[in-house]
Amino acid sequence: MQRMTIVNPHGESYRVPLERAGAFKVENMGISIGITGAMVDKLGRYEDTGLTPEEIKRIIVENGKLHKKID
């Protein structure tokens, strides 16, 4: 699966190029404007884990080390 996000040059935040975002819709939701769609669903699933970005980075590093041991 291709990533939706790209790390910005300074490495502290991300962006989603529209060609990677999949289908999304901008909606007026009463007093605010919001977006819905694939990228929002993916972000929501990550947020539902309750993990911080630092915890996710640690898990990725640990998985990489595990894959090197197995391979």
Backbone as XML, in Angstrom:
<?xml version="1.0"?>
<chain id="A" units="angstrom">
  <residue number="1" name="MET">
    <atom name="N" x="0.845" y="-1.179" z="0.000"/>
    <atom name="CA" x="0.000" y="0.000" z="0.000"/>
    <atom name="C" x="0.889" y="1.240" z="0.000"/>
  </residue>
  <residue number="2" name="GLN">
    <atom name="N" x="0.621" y="2.166" z="-0.888"/>
    <atom name="CA" x="1.401" y="3.395" z="-0.950"/>
    <atom name="C" x="1.025" y="4.321" z="0.198"/>
  </residue>
  <residue number="3" name="ARG">
    <atom name="N" x="2.032" y="4.953" z="0.771"/>
    <atom name="CA" x="1.796" y="5.932" z="1.827"/>
    <atom name="C" x="0.999" y="7.095" z="1.269"/>
  </residue>
  <residue number="4" name="MET">
    <atom name="N" x="0.169" y="7.686" z="2.116"/>
    <atom name="CA" x="-0.534" y="8.904" z="1.749"/>
    <atom name="C" x="0.316" y="10.126" z="2.047"/>
  </residue>
  <residue number="5" name="THR">
    <atom name="N" x="1.135" y="10.043" z="3.087"/>
    <atom name="CA" x="1.861" y="11.217" z="3.550"/>
    <atom name="C" x="3.289" y="11.267" z="3.010"/>
  </residue>
  <residue number="6" name="ILE">
    <atom name="N" x="3.823" y="12.482" z="2.975"/>
    <atom name="CA" x="5.223" y="12.737" z="2.653"/>
    <atom name="C" x="5.759" y="13.594" z="3.795"/>
  </residue>
  <residue number="7" name="VAL">
    <atom name="N" x="6.954" y="13.281" z="4.272"/>
    <atom name="CA" x="7.575" y="14.092" z="5.317"/>
    <atom name="C" x="8.023" y="15.408" z="4.688"/>
  </residue>
  <residue number="8" name="ASN">
    <atom name="N" x="7.705" y="16.504" z="5.347"/>
    <atom name="CA" x="8.146" y="17.811" z="4.873"/>
    <atom name="C" x="9.655" y="17.943" z="5.030"/>
  </residue>
  <residue number="9" name="PRO">
    <atom name="N" x="10.277" y="18.834" z="4.261"/>
    <atom name="CA" x="11.743" y="18.941" z="4.265"/>
    <atom name="C" x="12.372" y="19.111" z="5.652"/>
  </residue>
  <residue number="10" name="HIS">
    <atom name="N" x="11.743" y="19.822" z="6.563"/>
    <atom name="CA" x="12.325" y="20.006" z="7.895"/>
    <atom name="C" x="12.123" y="18.787" z="8.777"/>
  </residue>
  <residue number="11" name="GLY">
    <atom name="N" x="11.333" y="17.807" z="8.325"/>
    <atom name="CA" x="11.181" y="16.538" z="9.025"/>
    <atom name="C" x="10.278" y="16.534" z="10.237"/>
  </residue>
  <residue number="12" name="GLU">
    <atom name="N" x="9.542" y="17.596" z="10.477"/>
    <atom name="CA" x="8.714" y="17.671" z="11.681"/>
    <atom name="C" x="7.218" y="17.568" z="11.409"/>
  </residue>
  <residue number="13" name="SER">
    <atom name="N" x="6.820" y="17.586" z="10.146"/>
    <atom name="CA" x="5.400" y="17.489" z="9.825"/>
    <atom name="C" x="5.248" y="16.786" z="8.479"/>
  </residue>
  <residue number="14" name="TYR">
    <atom name="N" x="4.022" y="16.560" z="8.103"/>
    <atom name="CA" x="3.729" y="15.795" z="6.895"/>
    <atom name="C" x="2.770" y="16.564" z="5.999"/>
  </residue>
  <residue number="15" name="ARG">
    <atom name="N" x="2.703" y="16.126" z="4.751"/>
    <atom name="CA" x="1.686" y="16.632" z="3.834"/>
    <atom name="C" x="1.128" y="15.463" z="3.040"/>
  </residue>
  <residue number="16" name="VAL">
    <atom name="N" x="-0.060" y="15.655" z="2.488"/>
    <atom name="CA" x="-0.703" y="14.644" z="1.657"/>
    <atom name="C" x="-0.935" y="15.257" z="0.279"/>
  </residue>
  <residue number="17" name="PRO">
    <atom name="N" x="-0.159" y="14.845" z="-0.727"/>
    <atom name="CA" x="-0.431" y="15.321" z="-2.072"/>
    <atom name="C" x="-1.818" y="14.847" z="-2.503"/>
  </residue>
  <residue number="18" name="LEU">
    <atom name="N" x="-2.570" y="15.705" z="-3.153"/>
    <atom name="CA" x="-3.941" y="15.352" z="-3.508"/>
    <atom name="C" x="-4.025" y="14.094" z="-4.358"/>
  </residue>
  <residue number="19" name="GLU">
    <atom name="N" x="-3.018" y="13.837" z="-5.202"/>
    <atom name="CA" x="-3.070" y="12.629" z="-6.029"/>
    <atom name="C" x="-2.928" y="11.359" z="-5.199"/>
  </residue>
  <residue number="20" name="ARG">
    <atom name="N" x="-2.465" y="11.467" z="-3.953"/>
    <atom name="CA" x="-2.354" y="10.306" z="-3.067"/>
    <atom name="C" x="-3.523" y="10.206" z="-2.091"/>
  </residue>
  <residue number="21" name="ALA">
    <atom name="N" x="-4.318" y="11.227" z="-1.990"/>
    <atom name="CA" x="-5.350" y="11.302" z="-0.958"/>
    <atom name="C" x="-6.536" y="10.392" z="-1.225"/>
  </residue>
  <residue number="22" name="GLY">
    <atom name="N" x="-6.685" y="9.921" z="-2.446"/>
    <atom name="CA" x="-7.880" y="9.160" z="-2.774"/>
    <atom name="C" x="-9.064" y="10.098" z="-2.824"/>
  </residue>
  <residue number="23" name="ALA">
    <atom name="N" x="-10.234" y="9.541" z="-2.786"/>
    <atom name="CA" x="-11.446" y="10.371" z="-2.834"/>
    <atom name="C" x="-11.644" y="11.064" z="-1.496"/>
  </residue>
  <residue number="24" name="PHE">
    <atom name="N" x="-11.945" y="12.340" z="-1.551"/>
    <atom name="CA" x="-12.288" y="13.061" z="-0.333"/>
    <atom name="C" x="-13.250" y="14.175" z="-0.684"/>
  </residue>
  <residue number="25" name="LYS">
    <atom name="N" x="-13.921" y="14.660" z="0.326"/>
    <atom name="CA" x="-14.949" y="15.679" z="0.120"/>
    <atom name="C" x="-14.798" y="16.742" z="1.190"/>
  </residue>
  <residue number="26" name="VAL">
    <atom name="N" x="-14.917" y="18.005" z="0.773"/>
    <atom name="CA" x="-14.921" y="19.122" z="1.706"/>
    <atom name="C" x="-16.380" y="19.467" z="1.959"/>
  </residue>
  <residue number="27" name="GLU">
    <atom name="N" x="-16.768" y="19.521" z="3.235"/>
    <atom name="CA" x="-18.167" y="19.750" z="3.582"/>
    <atom name="C" x="-18.312" y="20.884" z="4.580"/>
  </residue>
  <residue number="28" name="ASN">
    <atom name="N" x="-19.391" y="21.619" z="4.457"/>
    <atom name="CA" x="-19.776" y="22.599" z="5.459"/>
    <atom name="C" x="-20.562" y="21.839" z="6.519"/>
  </residue>
  <residue number="29" name="MET">
    <atom name="N" x="-20.022" y="21.821" z="7.737"/>
    <atom name="CA" x="-20.650" y="21.058" z="8.817"/>
    <atom name="C" x="-21.188" y="22.012" z="9.874"/>
  </residue>
  <residue number="30" name="GLY">
    <atom name="N" x="-22.083" y="22.874" z="9.459"/>
    <atom name="CA" x="-22.658" y="23.837" z="10.392"/>
    <atom name="C" x="-21.739" y="25.017" z="10.601"/>
  </residue>
  <residue number="31" name="ILE">
    <atom name="N" x="-21.066" y="25.050" z="11.749"/>
    <atom name="CA" x="-20.222" y="26.194" z="12.046"/>
    <atom name="C" x="-18.773" y="26.001" z="11.610"/>
  </residue>
  <residue number="32" name="SER">
    <atom name="N" x="-18.432" y="24.822" z="11.061"/>
    <atom name="CA" x="-17.059" y="24.598" z="10.607"/>
    <atom name="C" x="-17.069" y="23.863" z="9.272"/>
  </residue>
  <residue number="33" name="ILE">
    <atom name="N" x="-15.930" y="23.876" z="8.622"/>
    <atom name="CA" x="-15.745" y="23.153" z="7.369"/>
    <atom name="C" x="-14.824" y="21.986" z="7.668"/>
  </residue>
  <residue number="34" name="GLY">
    <atom name="N" x="-15.162" y="20.813" z="7.163"/>
    <atom name="CA" x="-14.352" y="19.625" z="7.416"/>
    <atom name="C" x="-14.163" y="18.824" z="6.152"/>
  </residue>
  <residue number="35" name="ILE">
    <atom name="N" x="-13.239" y="17.854" z="6.218"/>
    <atom name="CA" x="-13.038" y="16.945" z="5.096"/>
    <atom name="C" x="-13.325" y="15.525" z="5.548"/>
  </residue>
  <residue number="36" name="THR">
    <atom name="N" x="-13.783" y="14.725" z="4.611"/>
    <atom name="CA" x="-14.020" y="13.306" z="4.851"/>
    <atom name="C" x="-13.380" y="12.533" z="3.708"/>
  </residue>
  <residue number="37" name="GLY">
    <atom name="N" x="-13.081" y="11.283" z="3.934"/>
    <atom name="CA" x="-12.537" y="10.459" z="2.869"/>
    <atom name="C" x="-11.443" y="9.541" z="3.362"/>
  </residue>
  <residue number="38" name="ALA">
    <atom name="N" x="-10.730" y="8.933" z="2.397"/>
    <atom name="CA" x="-9.742" y="7.899" z="2.693"/>
    <atom name="C" x="-8.639" y="8.392" z="3.618"/>
  </residue>
  <residue number="39" name="MET">
    <atom name="N" x="-8.096" y="9.595" z="3.367"/>
    <atom name="CA" x="-6.990" y="10.044" z="4.210"/>
    <atom name="C" x="-7.451" y="10.343" z="5.627"/>
  </residue>
  <residue number="40" name="VAL">
    <atom name="N" x="-8.672" y="10.839" z="5.772"/>
    <atom name="CA" x="-9.206" y="11.115" z="7.108"/>
    <atom name="C" x="-9.478" y="9.806" z="7.838"/>
  </residue>
  <residue number="41" name="ASP">
    <atom name="N" x="-10.002" y="8.811" z="7.132"/>
    <atom name="CA" x="-10.240" y="7.501" z="7.740"/>
    <atom name="C" x="-8.935" y="6.878" z="8.224"/>
  </residue>
  <residue number="42" name="LYS">
    <atom name="N" x="-7.868" y="6.984" z="7.411"/>
    <atom name="CA" x="-6.581" y="6.412" z="7.793"/>
    <atom name="C" x="-6.028" y="7.118" z="9.027"/>
  </residue>
  <residue number="43" name="LEU">
    <atom name="N" x="-6.096" y="8.434" z="9.052"/>
    <atom name="CA" x="-5.639" y="9.187" z="10.216"/>
    <atom name="C" x="-6.441" y="8.798" z="11.453"/>
  </residue>
  <residue number="44" name="GLY">
    <atom name="N" x="-7.741" y="8.658" z="11.305"/>
    <atom name="CA" x="-8.587" y="8.273" z="12.429"/>
    <atom name="C" x="-8.210" y="6.914" z="12.992"/>
  </residue>
  <residue number="45" name="ARG">
    <atom name="N" x="-7.879" y="5.963" z="12.094"/>
    <atom name="CA" x="-7.471" y="4.630" z="12.566"/>
    <atom name="C" x="-6.170" y="4.715" z="13.361"/>
  </residue>
  <residue number="46" name="TYR">
    <atom name="N" x="-5.224" y="5.540" z="12.907"/>
    <atom name="CA" x="-3.988" y="5.729" z="13.674"/>
    <atom name="C" x="-4.286" y="6.363" z="15.026"/>
  </residue>
  <residue number="47" name="GLU">
    <atom name="N" x="-5.138" y="7.385" z="15.045"/>
    <atom name="CA" x="-5.469" y="8.045" z="16.304"/>
    <atom name="C" x="-6.195" y="7.104" z="17.256"/>
  </residue>
  <residue number="48" name="ASP">
    <atom name="N" x="-7.009" y="6.206" z="16.720"/>
    <atom name="CA" x="-7.728" y="5.238" z="17.557"/>
    <atom name="C" x="-6.787" y="4.292" z="18.306"/>
  </residue>
  <residue number="49" name="THR">
    <atom name="N" x="-5.558" y="4.126" z="17.807"/>
    <atom name="CA" x="-4.610" y="3.250" z="18.501"/>
    <atom name="C" x="-4.216" y="3.836" z="19.852"/>
  </residue>
  <residue number="50" name="GLY">
    <atom name="N" x="-4.306" y="5.159" z="19.989"/>
    <atom name="CA" x="-3.907" y="5.811" z="21.224"/>
    <atom name="C" x="-2.407" y="5.977" z="21.359"/>
  </residue>
  <residue number="51" name="LEU">
    <atom name="N" x="-1.658" y="5.574" z="20.333"/>
    <atom name="CA" x="-0.203" y="5.681" z="20.375"/>
    <atom name="C" x="0.241" y="7.080" z="19.974"/>
  </residue>
  <residue number="52" name="THR">
    <atom name="N" x="1.319" y="7.534" z="20.609"/>
    <atom name="CA" x="1.899" y="8.811" z="20.219"/>
    <atom name="C" x="2.778" y="8.599" z="18.992"/>
  </residue>
  <residue number="53" name="PRO">
    <atom name="N" x="3.107" y="9.666" z="18.265"/>
    <atom name="CA" x="4.036" y="9.511" z="17.139"/>
    <atom name="C" x="5.367" y="8.890" z="17.562"/>
  </residue>
  <residue number="54" name="GLU">
    <atom name="N" x="5.835" y="9.224" z="18.755"/>
    <atom name="CA" x="7.084" y="8.648" z="19.245"/>
    <atom name="C" x="6.954" y="7.141" z="19.457"/>
  </residue>
  <residue number="55" name="GLU">
    <atom name="N" x="5.821" y="6.701" z="19.999"/>
    <atom name="CA" x="5.600" y="5.267" z="20.205"/>
    <atom name="C" x="5.521" y="4.536" z="18.869"/>
  </residue>
  <residue number="56" name="ILE">
    <atom name="N" x="4.890" y="5.137" z="17.899"/>
    <atom name="CA" x="4.795" y="4.522" z="16.575"/>
    <atom name="C" x="6.183" y="4.398" z="15.959"/>
  </residue>
  <residue number="57" name="LYS">
    <atom name="N" x="7.014" y="5.451" z="16.080"/>
    <atom name="CA" x="8.385" y="5.392" z="15.558"/>
    <atom name="C" x="9.165" y="4.263" z="16.223"/>
  </residue>
  <residue number="58" name="ARG">
    <atom name="N" x="9.004" y="4.117" z="17.544"/>
    <atom name="CA" x="9.717" y="3.058" z="18.273"/>
    <atom name="C" x="9.284" y="1.684" z="17.760"/>
  </residue>
  <residue number="59" name="ILE">
    <atom name="N" x="8.005" y="1.492" z="17.552"/>
    <atom name="CA" x="7.493" y="0.209" z="17.052"/>
    <atom name="C" x="8.055" y="-0.086" z="15.664"/>
  </residue>
  <residue number="60" name="ILE">
    <atom name="N" x="8.121" y="0.937" z="14.816"/>
    <atom name="CA" x="8.664" y="0.753" z="13.466"/>
    <atom name="C" x="10.125" y="0.328" z="13.541"/>
  </residue>
  <residue number="61" name="VAL">
    <atom name="N" x="10.908" y="0.969" z="14.414"/>
    <atom name="CA" x="12.320" y="0.613" z="14.582"/>
    <atom name="C" x="12.432" y="-0.818" z="15.092"/>
  </residue>
  <residue number="62" name="GLU">
    <atom name="N" x="11.648" y="-1.169" z="16.106"/>
    <atom name="CA" x="11.701" y="-2.523" z="16.667"/>
    <atom name="C" x="11.313" y="-3.562" z="15.624"/>
  </residue>
  <residue number="63" name="ASN">
    <atom name="N" x="10.304" y="-3.282" z="14.822"/>
    <atom name="CA" x="9.898" y="-4.221" z="13.773"/>
    <atom name="C" x="10.987" y="-4.385" z="12.735"/>
  </residue>
  <residue number="64" name="GLY">
    <atom name="N" x="11.672" y="-3.272" z="12.412"/>
    <atom name="CA" x="12.778" y="-3.351" z="11.463"/>
    <atom name="C" x="13.887" y="-4.259" z="11.976"/>
  </residue>
  <residue number="65" name="LYS">
    <atom name="N" x="14.211" y="-4.123" z="13.272"/>
    <atom name="CA" x="15.242" y="-4.978" z="13.868"/>
    <atom name="C" x="14.817" y="-6.439" z="13.843"/>
  </residue>
  <residue number="66" name="LEU">
    <atom name="N" x="13.533" y="-6.682" z="14.134"/>
    <atom name="CA" x="13.005" y="-8.052" z="14.114"/>
    <atom name="C" x="13.080" y="-8.637" z="12.711"/>
  </residue>
  <residue number="67" name="HIS">
    <atom name="N" x="12.697" y="-7.866" z="11.711"/>
    <atom name="CA" x="12.754" y="-8.359" z="10.333"/>
    <atom name="C" x="14.186" y="-8.702" z="9.924"/>
  </residue>
  <residue number="68" name="LYS">
    <atom name="N" x="15.163" y="-7.906" z="10.371"/>
    <atom name="CA" x="16.564" y="-8.199" z="10.050"/>
    <atom name="C" x="16.995" y="-9.513" z="10.691"/>
  </residue>
  <residue number="69" name="LYS">
    <atom name="N" x="16.532" y="-9.783" z="11.928"/>
    <atom name="CA" x="16.882" y="-11.044" z="12.599"/>
    <atom name="C" x="16.258" y="-12.238" z="11.891"/>
  </residue>
  <residue number="70" name="ILE">
    <atom name="N" x="15.036" y="-12.066" z="11.416"/>
    <atom name="CA" x="14.321" y="-13.178" z="10.773"/>
    <atom name="C" x="14.880" y="-13.445" z="9.378"/>
  </residue>
  <residue number="71" name="ASP">
    <atom name="N" x="15.166" y="-12.384" z="8.645"/>
    <atom name="CA" x="15.655" y="-12.532" z="7.261"/>
    <atom name="C" x="17.063" y="-12.984" z="7.271"/>
  </residue>
</chain>
